[in-house]
């Protein structure tokens, strides 16, 4: 028996701190932690998505966003705001002091759109990688050479990024089956510890594609769940390694779109579902509309109105009311949506009260399991799912 073990046995106690020190010494760096004082698995910061409703459902018990130091996948149908959300994340990350690295293998984004979405073009690294491996190598180099810097890496999109063998190979689709998945599987094993060590964040944008095999198993595809109806490129690696997976769908109804006073379409409806969450909130959902015309951004106030309509603190009808915590009237108005947005931006105390209701209805009721749980979750069934 080693001397340390004999000493502990003789004293009738176990020295866990000595054990931790021994393990750290053996590893050559810190690998053990006292969870009473620190947990390296904790999320140290969150990056807002631009949608308050979506931020409110991501982490149980708090207002959150995209988790810092983790891998997140955002997959969506065409025109559901994937690239816009990437721009919003970049803009918010810049305010937090992170260095954004935006990879655009699709050559699809113009700088004007980025600026309208709030991005500071002087403080973003924009790259058009030739293949997936070269971008992964760049990420490793940046994290290795620039100590103390937190990065936000965004790949837009995984589906459009070829591997080296794809570029060099033939046009036979069978020649590249599984190669991207194997590259990603190896990359995440190698890079994940670096994300944790540098507290850097990786957001993968991906495409939702019709899952033909999944639909074949459902007698009536109309009632297929979203996970049966759609799949994403890249294999199982993002599914296994991502701490958060958000799927964005839209509606086939034209009434859900946003039009200006001359009936030109300037925005889209989006439904965001948490397909995977390590923060206790899987299957939760949020709805919002995105403007992509002259103005770019989430119609956040309007979505918050939809989010809190079921609360006893707001009453809608010919006249609409917002009540204080003690039940007294705070504001009374007509023209529900128009008046709500106006009061959010102009009336003292109105926005603060709305955010209190969001905390009560969206965050804390779910956290404390108050009311019917079906009101907080979504199984993907519904007419809002866009058909292709």
C-alpha positions as CSV (number, residue, x, y, z in Angstrom):
1,X,0.0,0.0,0.0
2,X,1.4,3.5,-0.9
3,X,2.5,5.7,2.0
4,X,-0.3,8.3,1.4
5,X,-3.0,5.5,1.4
6,X,-1.5,4.0,4.6
7,X,-1.5,7.4,6.3
8,X,-5.2,8.0,5.3
9,X,-6.1,4.6,6.5
10,X,-4.4,5.1,9.8
11,X,-6.0,8.5,10.3
12,X,-9.5,7.0,9.5
13,X,-10.2,9.6,6.8
14,X,-9.8,10.2,3.1
15,X,-8.1,13.3,1.8
16,X,-9.8,14.1,-1.5
17,X,-7.8,17.3,-2.0
18,X,-4.6,15.3,-2.0
19,X,-6.2,12.9,-4.5
20,X,-7.1,15.8,-6.8
21,X,-3.6,17.2,-6.5
22,X,-2.1,13.9,-7.4
23,X,-4.3,13.5,-10.4
24,X,-3.5,17.0,-11.6
25,X,0.2,16.4,-11.2
26,X,0.0,13.1,-13.1
27,X,-1.9,14.8,-16.0
28,X,0.4,17.8,-16.1
29,X,-2.5,20.3,-15.9
30,X,-5.7,20.7,-13.9
31,X,-8.2,17.9,-14.6
32,X,-10.0,17.6,-11.3
33,X,-12.2,20.1,-9.5
34,X,-14.0,20.7,-6.2
35,X,-17.6,21.1,-7.4
36,X,-18.4,23.2,-4.3
37,X,-16.2,25.9,-5.5
38,X,-16.0,25.5,-9.3
39,X,-17.5,23.4,-12.1
40,X,-15.8,23.6,-15.5
41,X,-19.0,22.4,-17.1
42,X,-20.9,25.5,-16.1
43,X,-21.9,27.9,-18.8
44,X,-20.1,31.2,-18.1
45,X,-22.0,33.4,-20.5
46,X,-24.9,33.3,-23.0
47,X,-25.2,35.0,-26.3
48,X,-28.7,36.4,-27.1
49,X,-30.3,35.1,-30.2
50,X,-32.2,38.4,-30.8
51,X,-35.5,36.8,-29.7
52,X,-36.4,37.3,-26.1
53,X,-38.9,34.5,-26.2
54,X,-36.3,32.1,-27.6
55,X,-33.7,33.2,-25.1
56,X,-36.2,32.6,-22.3
57,X,-36.8,28.9,-23.1
58,X,-33.3,27.7,-23.6
59,X,-32.1,27.2,-20.1
60,X,-34.4,26.2,-17.3
61,X,-34.9,28.8,-14.6
62,X,-33.1,31.7,-16.3
63,X,-32.9,34.1,-19.3
64,X,-30.2,32.6,-21.5
65,X,-29.4,32.4,-25.2
66,X,-26.7,30.4,-27.0
67,X,-24.4,28.8,-24.4
68,X,-20.8,30.0,-24.3
69,X,-18.0,27.5,-24.5
70,X,-20.3,24.9,-26.1
71,X,-21.3,23.6,-29.5
72,X,-24.8,24.6,-30.9
73,X,-26.5,23.5,-34.0
74,X,-29.2,25.7,-35.6
75,X,-30.9,24.0,-38.5
76,X,-33.7,25.3,-40.6
77,X,-35.7,25.3,-43.7
78,X,-35.0,27.9,-46.4
79,X,-35.8,31.5,-45.4
80,X,-36.3,30.7,-41.7
81,X,-33.7,33.2,-40.5
82,X,-30.6,31.0,-40.0
83,X,-28.1,33.6,-41.4
84,X,-30.0,36.4,-39.7
85,X,-29.7,34.7,-36.4
86,X,-26.0,34.2,-37.1
87,X,-25.6,38.0,-37.6
88,X,-27.5,38.7,-34.4
89,X,-25.2,36.4,-32.5
90,X,-22.2,38.1,-34.0
91,X,-23.5,41.5,-33.1
92,X,-24.2,40.5,-29.5
93,X,-21.0,38.6,-29.2
94,X,-19.1,41.8,-30.2
95,X,-20.7,43.7,-27.5
96,X,-19.5,41.1,-25.0
97,X,-15.9,41.3,-26.2
98,X,-15.8,38.0,-28.1
99,X,-14.0,37.8,-31.5
100,X,-16.5,36.5,-34.1
101,X,-15.2,34.2,-36.9
102,X,-17.8,33.8,-39.6
103,X,-17.2,31.1,-42.3
104,X,-19.3,31.6,-45.4
105,X,-18.6,28.7,-47.8
106,X,-21.8,29.5,-49.6
107,X,-20.6,33.0,-50.7
108,X,-24.1,34.1,-49.9
109,X,-23.9,37.0,-47.4
110,X,-23.3,40.6,-48.3
111,X,-21.8,43.2,-46.0
112,X,-24.8,45.5,-46.2
113,X,-27.1,42.9,-44.7
114,X,-24.5,42.3,-41.9
115,X,-24.4,46.0,-41.1
116,X,-28.2,46.3,-41.1
117,X,-28.3,43.4,-38.7
118,X,-26.0,45.3,-36.3
119,X,-22.6,43.7,-37.1
120,X,-19.5,45.9,-36.7
121,X,-17.6,45.0,-39.9
122,X,-14.3,46.3,-38.4
123,X,-14.4,43.6,-35.7
124,X,-15.3,40.4,-37.4
125,X,-13.2,37.8,-39.2
126,X,-14.9,36.8,-42.4
127,X,-13.7,33.7,-44.2
128,X,-14.6,31.6,-47.2
129,X,-13.0,28.2,-46.5
130,X,-12.3,25.9,-49.5
131,X,-13.2,22.9,-47.4
132,X,-14.3,21.7,-44.0
133,X,-10.9,20.6,-42.9
134,X,-9.3,23.9,-43.6
135,X,-11.8,25.8,-41.5
136,X,-11.4,23.3,-38.6
137,X,-7.6,23.8,-38.8
138,X,-8.1,27.6,-38.7
139,X,-10.2,27.2,-35.6
140,X,-7.6,25.1,-33.9
141,X,-4.8,27.6,-34.8
142,X,-6.7,30.6,-33.5
143,X,-7.5,29.0,-30.2
144,X,-3.9,27.7,-29.8
145,X,-2.1,30.9,-30.7
146,X,-4.3,33.6,-29.1
147,X,-4.5,32.9,-25.4
148,X,-7.1,34.8,-23.4
149,X,-9.3,35.4,-26.4
150,X,-12.8,34.1,-26.6
151,X,-14.0,33.3,-30.1
152,X,-17.4,32.8,-31.6
153,X,-17.0,30.5,-34.6
154,X,-20.0,30.3,-37.0
155,X,-20.1,27.9,-39.9
156,X,-22.8,28.9,-42.4
157,X,-23.5,26.2,-43.4
158,X,-22.4,22.7,-42.7
159,X,-24.5,21.3,-45.6
160,X,-22.7,23.6,-48.1
161,X,-19.2,22.9,-46.9
162,X,-17.3,20.2,-48.8
163,X,-14.6,18.0,-47.4
164,X,-11.2,17.8,-49.2
165,X,-12.2,14.5,-50.7
166,X,-15.4,16.0,-52.0
167,X,-13.5,18.7,-53.9
168,X,-11.0,16.2,-55.3
169,X,-13.4,13.4,-56.0
170,X,-15.9,12.7,-58.8
171,X,-19.5,13.7,-59.1
172,X,-20.7,10.2,-58.1
173,X,-22.6,10.9,-54.8
174,X,-21.8,7.4,-53.5
175,X,-18.0,8.3,-53.5
176,X,-18.4,10.7,-50.6
177,X,-21.0,9.0,-48.4
178,X,-20.1,9.4,-44.8
179,X,-16.9,11.3,-45.2
180,X,-18.2,14.6,-43.8
181,X,-19.6,12.7,-40.8
182,X,-16.2,11.1,-40.1
183,X,-14.4,14.4,-40.4
184,X,-16.8,16.0,-37.9
185,X,-16.6,13.1,-35.5
186,X,-12.8,13.4,-35.3
187,X,-12.9,17.2,-35.2
188,X,-15.3,17.4,-32.2
189,X,-13.2,14.9,-30.2
190,X,-10.1,17.1,-30.9
191,X,-11.7,20.6,-30.6
192,X,-14.2,20.2,-27.8
193,X,-11.6,20.4,-25.0
194,X,-10.2,23.5,-26.7
195,X,-13.6,25.2,-26.7
196,X,-13.8,24.5,-22.9
197,X,-10.3,25.7,-22.2
198,X,-10.7,29.0,-24.1
199,X,-14.4,29.4,-23.4
200,X,-15.0,29.8,-27.1
201,X,-18.3,29.0,-28.8
202,X,-19.0,27.1,-32.0
203,X,-22.4,27.6,-33.8
204,X,-23.1,25.3,-36.8
205,X,-25.8,26.4,-39.2
206,X,-27.4,23.5,-41.1
207,X,-30.2,22.7,-43.5
208,X,-33.3,20.8,-42.7
209,X,-34.0,18.2,-45.4
210,X,-37.0,15.9,-45.9
211,X,-36.4,12.6,-44.2
212,X,-37.9,10.3,-46.9
213,X,-37.2,7.1,-45.0
214,X,-38.8,8.6,-41.8
215,X,-41.9,9.6,-43.6
216,X,-42.3,6.2,-45.1
217,X,-42.8,4.8,-41.6
218,X,-45.7,7.1,-40.8
219,X,-49.1,6.1,-42.3
220,X,-50.2,9.7,-42.7
221,X,-47.2,12.1,-43.1
222,X,-49.4,15.0,-42.1
223,X,-49.1,13.8,-38.5
224,X,-45.4,13.0,-38.6
225,X,-43.4,14.5,-35.8
226,X,-40.8,17.1,-36.8
227,X,-37.9,14.7,-36.0
228,X,-39.4,12.1,-38.3
229,X,-40.2,14.6,-41.1
230,X,-36.8,16.2,-41.3
231,X,-33.1,15.3,-41.0
232,X,-29.9,17.2,-41.2
233,X,-26.6,16.6,-43.2
234,X,-23.4,15.8,-41.4
235,X,-24.1,12.5,-39.7
236,X,-24.5,12.0,-36.0
237,X,-21.6,14.1,-34.8
238,X,-23.6,17.4,-34.3
239,X,-26.4,15.4,-32.7
240,X,-24.1,13.8,-30.1
241,X,-21.7,16.7,-29.5
242,X,-24.0,19.8,-29.5
243,X,-25.3,20.9,-26.2
244,X,-28.1,22.7,-27.9
245,X,-29.9,22.0,-31.2
246,X,-32.6,24.4,-32.5
247,X,-34.7,23.6,-35.6
248,X,-36.4,26.5,-37.4
249,X,-39.5,25.9,-39.5
250,X,-42.0,28.3,-41.1
251,X,-45.6,28.3,-42.2
252,X,-47.3,27.6,-45.5
253,X,-49.9,30.3,-44.7
254,X,-49.3,33.6,-46.4
255,X,-51.1,35.3,-43.6
256,X,-48.1,34.6,-41.4
257,X,-45.8,36.6,-43.6
258,X,-45.0,40.3,-43.0
259,X,-45.9,42.8,-45.7
260,X,-45.4,46.6,-45.9
261,X,-48.2,49.1,-46.6
262,X,-47.8,48.4,-50.4
263,X,-48.1,44.7,-49.9
264,X,-44.4,43.9,-50.5
265,X,-43.2,41.0,-48.4
266,X,-40.6,42.2,-45.9
267,X,-40.5,39.4,-43.4
268,X,-41.1,35.8,-42.4
269,X,-42.7,33.8,-39.6
270,X,-40.4,31.4,-37.7
271,X,-41.1,28.7,-35.2
272,X,-38.1,27.6,-33.2
273,X,-38.0,24.2,-31.4
274,X,-35.4,22.9,-29.0
275,X,-34.7,19.4,-30.5
276,X,-31.9,18.8,-28.0
277,X,-31.0,20.7,-24.8
278,X,-28.7,19.9,-22.0
279,X,-30.2,22.6,-20.0
280,X,-33.5,20.9,-19.0
281,X,-35.7,22.4,-21.8
282,X,-35.9,19.9,-24.7
283,X,-39.1,20.2,-26.8
284,X,-39.8,23.8,-25.8
285,X,-40.7,26.2,-28.6
286,X,-41.0,29.9,-29.4
287,X,-42.5,31.9,-32.3
288,X,-41.4,35.2,-33.8
289,X,-41.2,37.1,-37.1
290,X,-38.1,38.3,-38.8
291,X,-37.9,41.5,-40.9
292,X,-35.4,41.3,-43.8
293,X,-36.4,44.3,-45.9
294,X,-35.1,47.8,-45.3
295,X,-35.2,47.0,-41.6
296,X,-33.5,43.8,-40.4
297,X,-34.4,42.3,-37.0
298,X,-36.8,40.2,-34.9
299,X,-40.2,41.7,-34.3
300,X,-39.5,41.0,-30.6
301,X,-42.2,43.1,-28.9
302,X,-44.9,41.5,-31.0
303,X,-43.6,38.0,-30.2
304,X,-43.6,38.8,-26.5
305,X,-47.2,39.8,-26.7
306,X,-48.0,36.3,-28.1
307,X,-45.9,34.7,-25.4
308,X,-47.7,36.3,-22.4
309,X,-51.3,36.4,-23.8
310,X,-52.3,33.5,-21.4
311,X,-51.2,35.4,-18.3
312,X,-53.8,36.8,-15.9
313,X,-51.7,40.0,-15.9
314,X,-52.8,40.9,-19.4
315,X,-56.4,41.1,-20.7
316,X,-57.2,41.5,-24.4
317,X,-60.4,42.5,-26.1
318,X,-62.0,45.8,-27.4
319,X,-59.9,47.4,-24.7
320,X,-56.6,45.9,-23.6
321,X,-55.1,46.0,-20.1
322,X,-51.8,45.4,-18.5
323,X,-51.9,44.9,-14.7
324,X,-49.3,45.4,-11.9
325,X,-48.4,42.6,-9.6
326,X,-51.0,43.8,-7.0
327,X,-53.7,43.6,-9.7
328,X,-54.1,47.3,-10.3
329,X,-54.2,48.6,-13.8
330,X,-50.9,49.8,-15.3
331,X,-52.0,50.7,-18.8
332,X,-55.2,50.5,-20.9
333,X,-55.1,50.8,-24.7
334,X,-56.9,49.9,-27.9
335,X,-55.3,48.4,-31.1
336,X,-53.8,45.4,-29.4
337,X,-50.5,44.9,-31.2
338,X,-49.8,48.4,-32.3
339,X,-50.5,49.8,-28.9
340,X,-48.5,47.1,-27.2
341,X,-45.4,47.9,-29.2
342,X,-45.8,51.6,-28.7
343,X,-46.1,51.2,-24.9
344,X,-43.1,48.9,-24.8
345,X,-41.0,51.7,-26.3
346,X,-42.6,54.8,-24.8
347,X,-44.4,54.1,-21.5
348,X,-42.3,54.1,-18.3
349,X,-42.6,50.8,-16.4
350,X,-44.4,49.0,-19.2
351,X,-41.5,47.0,-20.6
352,X,-40.2,46.2,-17.1
353,X,-43.7,44.8,-16.2
354,X,-43.8,42.7,-19.4
355,X,-40.4,41.2,-18.7
356,X,-41.6,40.3,-15.2
357,X,-44.5,38.5,-16.8
358,X,-42.2,36.7,-19.2
359,X,-40.1,35.6,-16.2
360,X,-43.3,34.4,-14.4
361,X,-45.0,32.7,-17.3
362,X,-42.2,31.5,-19.6
363,X,-39.3,30.8,-17.2
364,X,-40.5,30.2,-13.6
365,X,-43.7,28.3,-14.3
366,X,-41.8,25.8,-16.3
367,X,-39.0,25.7,-13.8
368,X,-41.4,25.1,-10.9
369,X,-43.7,22.8,-13.0
370,X,-46.8,25.0,-12.4
371,X,-49.8,24.2,-14.7
372,X,-50.1,21.8,-17.5
373,X,-46.7,20.8,-19.0
374,X,-48.1,20.3,-22.5
375,X,-48.4,24.1,-22.7
376,X,-44.6,24.4,-22.6
377,X,-43.6,21.6,-25.0
378,X,-44.2,20.8,-28.7
379,X,-44.0,17.5,-30.5
380,X,-43.7,19.0,-33.9
381,X,-47.2,18.2,-35.1
382,X,-49.1,21.0,-36.7
383,X,-49.9,22.9,-39.8
384,X,-47.2,25.4,-39.2
385,X,-44.6,23.0,-40.5
386,X,-43.6,24.0,-44.0
387,X,-43.9,21.4,-46.7
388,X,-41.3,21.2,-49.5
